């Protein structure tokens, strides 16, 4: 799939979302955190998921030689992924990330907000995808901010951001998540139409 095509493939979804305005002095420090191989509690699940995908070819080769060893490796991998998901789940509860409806793509996200955000400003944006509990950390730039008068006093502002800095493995996770959600929605529509 070309980069251009996946940038524009969007879905409506529900994610846990947290963001804060950052200034240019914070960008380098946050960028180092995003690009670092060190994993924190929030990004553990996304790093583990990327590693699981990298291991799949090796596990298939091992399976041909030793099915028991392959099953053991898969079980260990599954346990590690569950621990990483627990970290993210605890982070959501601890930081009280709001769960909200968003319009999501591999290039950016649109969401409703309580306060106006200046166009051009930079955000540290943290998203948790469901049901995988994968945490995505980005530096994003506000590209659109508009007050919406639709009777939603909690979130009266419509914000759109583009990801300025995002790990490529996290972008791939977003693409897979979006494709899985789209498939799920199409399946649900077909089932409803058949009924």
VOBA-1610 file (N, C-alpha, C; in pm, whole numbers, padded with zeros to 5 digits, always signed):
BEGIN
Unk+00085-00117+00000Unk+00000+00000+00000Unk+00090+00123+00000Unk+00064+00217-00085Unk+00148+00336-00095Unk+00125+00427+00025Unk+00228+00505+00060Unk+00217+00598+00172Unk+00102+00695+00149Unk+00090+00744+00025Unk-00013+00843-00006Unk-00152+00785+00018Unk-00173+00660-00024Unk-00304+00599-00010Unk-00341+00578+00135Unk-00247+00530+00215Unk-00281+00502+00353Unk-00298+00630+00434Unk-00236+00741+00392Unk-00254+00868+00460Unk-00400+00912+00456Unk-00471+00876+00349Unk-00607+00925+00331Unk-00713+00822+00368Unk-00673+00701+00402Unk-00768+00598+00442Unk-00805+00624+00587Unk-00930+00661+00613Unk-00972+00705+00746Unk-01091+00622+00794Unk-01098+00607+00925Unk-01214+00542+00986Unk-01257+00620+01109Unk-01383+00604+01145Unk-01431+00654+01274Unk-01407+00544+01375Unk-01354+00580+01490Unk-01315+00481+01589Unk-01325+00545+01727Unk-01311+00463+01829Unk-01306+00512+01966Unk-01171+00473+02024Unk-01101+00571+02079Unk-00969+00549+02137Unk-00961+00622+02270Unk-00864+00582+02354Unk-00830+00664+02471Unk-00732+00768+02420Unk-00758+00893+02452Unk-00680+01002+02393Unk-00638+01101+02501Unk-00511+01139+02497Unk-00459+01241+02586Unk-00360+01324+02505Unk-00358+01453+02528Unk-00265+01539+02456Unk-00231+01658+02543Unk-00119+01720+02508Unk-00081+01846+02573Unk+00000+01928+02474Unk-00016+02059+02485Unk+00063+02150+02402Unk+00209+02142+02444Unk+00298+02141+02347Unk+00441+02142+02379Unk+00506+02260+02306Unk+00616+02309+02361Unk+00688+02417+02293Unk+00808+02356+02221Unk+00873+02436+02139Unk+00984+02387+02056Unk+01100+02335+02139Unk+01114+02384+02263Unk+01222+02336+02349Unk+01201+02190+02391Unk+01076+02145+02394Unk+01046+02008+02436Unk+01053+01907+02321Unk+01053+01955+02199Unk+01044+01866+02083Unk+01159+01767+02078Unk+01283+01815+02094Unk+01398+01726+02083Unk+01394+01615+02187Unk+01359+01651+02310Unk+01352+01552+02417Unk+01243+01448+02389Unk+01129+01494+02345Unk+01019+01403+02314Unk+01050+01319+02190Unk+01114+01378+02091Unk+01154+01306+01971Unk+01251+01194+02006Unk+01344+01222+02096Unk+01438+01120+02142Unk+01364+01004+02207Unk+01260+01037+02284Unk+01180+00933+02350Unk+01106+00848+02246Unk+01051+00914+02143Unk+00978+00841+02038Unk+01071+00750+01960Unk+01190+00799+01928Unk+01283+00722+01845Unk+01366+00622+01925Unk+01364+00632+02056Unk+01445+00547+02141Unk+01400+00402+02134Unk+01494+00313+02152Unk+01462+00171+02160Unk+01415+00134+02300Unk+01432+00226+02397Unk+01387+00200+02532Unk+01235+00207+02536Unk+01176+00116+02609Unk+01031+00105+02614Unk+00984+00154+02751Unk+00878+00235+02752Unk+00817+00272+02879Unk+00683+00200+02891Unk+00615+00223+03001Unk+00489+00152+03026Unk+00385+00179+02917Unk+00382+00303+02867Unk+00280+00339+02769Unk+00306+00277+02632Unk+00431+00269+02591Unk+00464+00220+02456Unk+00503+00072+02454Unk+00498+00005+02570Unk+00540-00136+02577Unk+00459-00224+02481Unk+00328-00210+02480Unk+00245-00298+02397Unk+00272-00278+02248Unk+00293-00153+02205Unk+00320-00131+02063Unk+00457-00189+02025Unk+00555-00174+02114Unk+00688-00231+02086Unk+00683-00383+02083Unk+00610-00442+02177Unk+00598-00588+02181Unk+00525-00640+02058Unk+00420-00569+02015Unk+00345-00612+01898Unk+00433-00610+01774Unk+00514-00506+01760Unk+00606-00497+01645Unk+00707-00611+01649Unk+00758-00644+01768Unk+00853-00753+01783Unk+00788-00887+01751Unk+00663-00904+01792Unk+00590-01029+01762Unk+00582-01050+01611Unk+00551-00944+01536Unk+00544-00957+01390Unk+00679-00996+01332Unk+00787-00939+01388Unk+00921-00972+01339Unk+00955-01118+01367Unk+00904-01172+01477Unk+00936-01309+01518Unk+00858-01415+01440Unk+00748-01378+01378Unk+00658-01476+01318Unk+00728-01566+01216Unk+00812-01512+01130Unk+00882-01595+01032Unk+00973-01696+01100Unk+01042-01651+01204Unk+01130-01743+01277Unk+01051-01853+01346Unk+00940-01818+01405Unk+00857-01918+01473Unk+00804-02019+01373Unk+00767-01975+01252Unk+00720-02069+01149Unk+00831-02166+01110Unk+00955-02118+01102Unk+01067-02207+01072Unk+01092-02306+01184Unk+01084-02257+01309Unk+01103-02345+01424Unk+00992-02450+01429Unk+00871-02411+01391Unk+00757-02502+01396Unk+00778-02624+01307Unk+00845-02605+01196Unk+00872-02719+01107Unk+00965-02820+01173Unk+01058-02770+01254Unk+01155-02858+01321Unk+01101-02910+01455Unk+01036-02821+01531Unk+00992-02857+01665Unk+00862-02785+01700Unk+00749-02848+01671Unk+00619-02784+01699Unk+00602-02747+01847Unk+00656-02830+01938Unk+00642-02802+02081Unk+00717-02674+02118Unk+00838-02659+02066Unk+00916-02539+02095Unk+00847-02416+02038Unk+00791-02427+01919Unk+00720-02314+01858Unk+00600-02274+01943Unk+00524-02373+01993Unk+00409-02343+02079Unk+00455-02276+02208Unk+00567-02322+02263Unk+00622-02262+02385Unk+00662-02116+02360Unk+00729-02089+02250Unk+00770-01952+02216Unk+00648-01862+02196Unk+00545-01916+02132Unk+00423-01837+02111Unk+00354-01808+02244Unk+00356-01904+02336Unk+00294-01884+02468Unk+00371-01777+02547Unk+00504-01781+02541Unk+00585-01679+02609Unk+00557-01541+02550Unk+00551-01535+02418Unk+00521-01409+02351Unk+00384-01356+02393Unk+00286-01445+02401Unk+00151-01405+02441Unk+00150-01352+02585Unk+00225-01418+02673Unk+00232-01370+02812Unk+00294-01231+02819Unk+00402-01210+02745Unk+00466-01078+02744Unk+00372-00971+02690Unk+00296-01004+02586Unk+00200-00908+02531Unk+00091-00875+02632Unk+00046-00975+02709Unk-00056-00949+02810Unk-00003-00857+02921Unk+00124-00875+02959Unk+00185-00787+03059Unk+00193-00644+03005Unk+00234-00631+02880Unk+00244-00498+02819Unk+00106-00432+02813Unk+00002-00509+02780Unk-00133-00454+02776Unk-00179-00410+02915Unk-00138-00485+03017Unk-00170-00447+03154Unk-00107-00313+03189Unk+00019-00293+03147Unk+00085-00164+03171Unk+00004-00050+03110Unk-00038-00068+02985Unk-00113+00037+02916Unk-00247+00060+02984Unk-00313-00049+03023Unk-00442-00038+03092Unk-00427+00040+03222Unk-00322+00011+03298Unk-00298+00084+03423Unk-00269+00231+03396Unk-00195+00258+03289Unk-00163+00396+03251Unk-00291+00473+03218Unk-00384+00410+03147Unk-00511+00475+03113Unk-00585+00513+03241Unk-00594+00418+03335Unk-00666+00445+03460Unk-00594+00549+03544Unk-00463+00538+03554Unk-00384+00628+03637Unk-00389+00771+03585Unk-00374+00789+03455Unk-00372+00924+03395Unk-00511+00971+03356Unk-00609+00884+03373Unk-00749+00916+03341Unk-00765+00968+03199Unk-00708+00894+03103Unk-00724+00930+02961Unk-00872+00920+02924Unk-00921+01022+02856Unk-01059+01019+02809Unk-01070+00925+02690Unk-01180+00850+02685Unk-01211+00770+02568Unk-01309+00852+02485Unk-01276+00865+02356Unk-01364+00948+02273Unk-01363+00902+02128Unk-01464+00948+02058Unk-01477+00919+01915Unk-01374+01003+01840Unk-01308+00941+01743Unk-01210+01011+01661Unk-01228+00968+01516Unk-01168+01043+01426Unk-01156+01003+01288Unk-01007+00979+01268Unk-00971+00855+01239Unk-00833+00810+01250Unk-00776+00769+01115Unk-00650+00808+01091Unk-00578+00760+00974Unk-00433+00737+01015Unk-00354+00685+00923Unk-00211+00665+00950Unk-00134+00796+00941Unk-00199+00903+00898Unk-00132+01031+00884Unk-00175+01135+00986Unk-00288+01110+01055Unk-00335+01206+01154Unk-00466+01160+01216Unk-00518+01245+01303Unk-00642+01212+01372Unk-00722+01340+01395Unk-00853+01328+01387Unk-00944+01439+01417Unk-01025+01399+01540Unk-01044+01494+01630Unk-01115+01465+01755Unk-01179+01591+01809Unk-01272+01574+01900Unk-01335+01687+01967Unk-01257+01719+02094Unk-01249+01849+02127Unk-01172+01894+02243Unk-01250+01996+02325Unk-01208+02010+02450Unk-01272+02107+02539Unk-01231+02250+02506Unk-01104+02266+02462Unk-01050+02400+02443Unk-00995+02417+02302Unk-00992+02541+02259Unk-00935+02575+02129Unk-00784+02550+02132Unk-00731+02499+02021Unk-00587+02479+02006Unk-00542+02557+01884Unk-00437+02639+01897Unk-00393+02720+01784Unk-00343+02634+01668Unk-00388+02667+01548Unk-00339+02599+01427Unk-00189+02622+01417Unk-00115+02515+01390Unk+00030+02522+01382Unk+00100+02482+01510Unk+00025+02473+01621Unk+00088+02437+01747Unk+00120+02287+01748Unk+00217+02251+01833Unk+00259+02112+01844Unk+00201+02049+01970Unk+00166+01921+01958Unk+00110+01846+02069Unk+00190+01720+02094Unk+00205+01684+02220Unk+00240+01546+02254Unk+00106+01475+02260Unk+00085+01377+02173Unk-00043+01309+02164Unk-00023+01162+02195Unk-00105+01112+02287Unk-00101+00971+02327Unk-00237+00910+02297Unk-00236+00801+02224Unk-00360+00730+02190Unk-00346+00585+02229Unk-00455+00527+02277Unk-00459+00384+02302Unk-00567+00325+02212Unk-00526+00227+02131Unk-00619+00160+02040Unk-00685+00044+02111Unk-00813+00022+02082Unk-00887-00090+02141Unk-00924-00190+02032Unk-00933-00315+02058Unk-00918-00381+02188Unk-00774-00421+02221Unk-00679-00389+02135Unk-00542-00437+02151Unk-00467-00371+02266Unk-00518-00257+02316Unk-00451-00180+02421Unk-00308-00144+02382Unk-00292-00102+02259Unk-00162-00057+02208Unk-00155+00094+02226Unk-00047+00142+02291Unk-00028+00285+02313Unk+00060+00344+02204Unk+00013+00452+02143Unk+00086+00520+02035Unk+00121+00661+02086Unk+00249+00696+02078Unk+00298+00827+02119Unk+00345+00903+01995Unk+00297+01026+01977Unk+00336+01106+01860Unk+00364+01251+01900Unk+00437+01318+01816Unk+00438+01464+01814Unk+00352+01501+01695Unk+00247+01577+01720Unk+00150+01610+01614Unk+00135+01761+01602Unk+00099+01804+01481Unk+00079+01947+01455Unk-00070+01971+01427Unk-00125+02072+01494Unk-00266+02108+01474Unk-00279+02172+01335Unk-00366+02114+01251Unk-00385+02168+01116Unk-00524+02229+01098Unk-00612+02205+01195Unk-00749+02258+01185Unk-00806+02269+01326Unk-00876+02378+01352Unk-00946+02396+01479Unk-01069+02481+01453Unk-01185+02427+01486Unk-01310+02498+01457Unk-01411+02472+01568Unk-01478+02577+01610Unk-01584+02562+01710Unk-01707+02504+01640Unk-01762+02399+01697Unk-01878+02333+01639Unk-01997+02359+01730Unk-02103+02410+01672Unk-02222+02442+01751Unk-02326+02333+01729Unk-02304+02221+01796Unk-02398+02110+01782Unk-02453+02065+01917Unk-02440+02151+02017Unk-02495+02119+02147Unk-02409+02028+02232Unk-02281+02014+02199Unk-02190+01933+02279Unk-02105+02026+02365Unk-02152+02060+02487Unk-02079+02157+02568Unk-01946+02103+02622Unk-01934+01971+02634Unk-01810+01914+02688Unk-01694+01927+02590Unk-01722+01902+02461Unk-01618+01908+02358Unk-01666+01994+02241Unk-01664+02127+02255Unk-01718+02212+02150Unk-01623+02238+02032Unk-01496+02194+02042Unk-01397+02223+01938Unk-01364+02099+01858Unk-01364+02112+01726Unk-01321+02004+01635Unk-01175+02031+01598Unk-01088+01939+01632Unk-00944+01954+01611Unk-00898+01847+01512Unk-00810+01884+01420Unk-00746+01787+01332Unk-00595+01807+01345Unk-00523+01695+01357Unk-00378+01701+01367Unk-00315+01605+01267Unk-00193+01640+01226Unk-00110+01549+01146Unk+00004+01504+01234Unk+00041+01377+01220Unk+00155+01327+01297Unk+00283+01383+01235Unk+00358+01457+01313Unk+00488+01508+01266Unk+00596+01403+01289Unk+00589+01338+01406Unk+00688+01236+01441Unk+00614+01117+01500Unk+00637+01002+01437Unk+00570+00878+01475Unk+00662+00764+01434Unk+00684+00667+01524Unk+00765+00551+01486Unk+00701+00483+01367Unk+00782+00437+01274Unk+00728+00369+01156Unk+00654+00242+01196Unk+00702+00173+01299Unk+00632+00053+01346Unk+00495+00089+01402Unk+00483+00206+01466Unk+00353+00250+01516Unk+00261+00289+01401Unk+00317+00347+01294Unk+00235+00378+01177Unk+00179+00248+01116Unk+00264+00146+01112Unk+00218+00016+01060Unk+00108-00043+01149Unk+00123-00026+01281Unk+00018-00072+01373Unk-00113+00002+01346Unk-00104+00132+01322Unk-00223+00210+01290Unk-00288+00161+01162Unk-00208+00134+01060Unk-00261+00084+00932Unk-00333-00048+00954Unk-00270-00140+01027Unk-00333-00270+01054Unk-00462-00254+01134Unk-00457-00166+01233Unk-00575-00141+01316Unk-00690-00086+01231Unk-00659+00011+01146Unk-00761+00073+01061Unk-00821-00029+00965Unk-00735-00111+00906Unk-00785-00214+00813Unk-00873-00316+00886Unk-00833-00356+01007Unk-00913-00452+01084Unk-01047-00392+01122Unk-01047-00266+01162Unk-01173-00198+01197Unk-01265-00186+01076Unk-01208-00152+00961Unk-01287-00140+00839Unk-01349-00274+00801Unk-01271-00380+00810Unk-01322-00515+00782Unk-01435-00551+00877Unk-01416-00518+01005Unk-01518-00546+01106Unk-01647-00469+01077Unk-01634-00342+01039Unk-01752-00261+01008Unk-01825-00314+00885Unk-01751-00354+00781Unk-01812-00410+00661Unk-01884-00541+00692Unk-01823-00625+00775Unk-01885-00751+00814Unk-02015-00726+00890Unk-02013-00628+00981Unk-02132-00595+01058Unk-02243-00543+00967Unk-02207-00459+00868Unk-02306-00406+00775Unk-02368-00519+00691Unk-02283-00613+00646Unk-02334-00726+00569Unk-02431-00811+00651Unk-02397-00833+00777Unk-02484-00911+00865Unk-02617-00841+00885Unk-02614-00709+00907Unk-02736-00632+00924Unk-02820-00632+00798Unk-02756-00623+00681Unk-02829-00626+00554Unk-02890-00761+00528Unk-02821-00869+00569Unk-02873-01005+00549Unk-02995-01031+00636Unk-02997-00967+00754Unk-03110-00986+00845Unk-03228-00908+00793
//
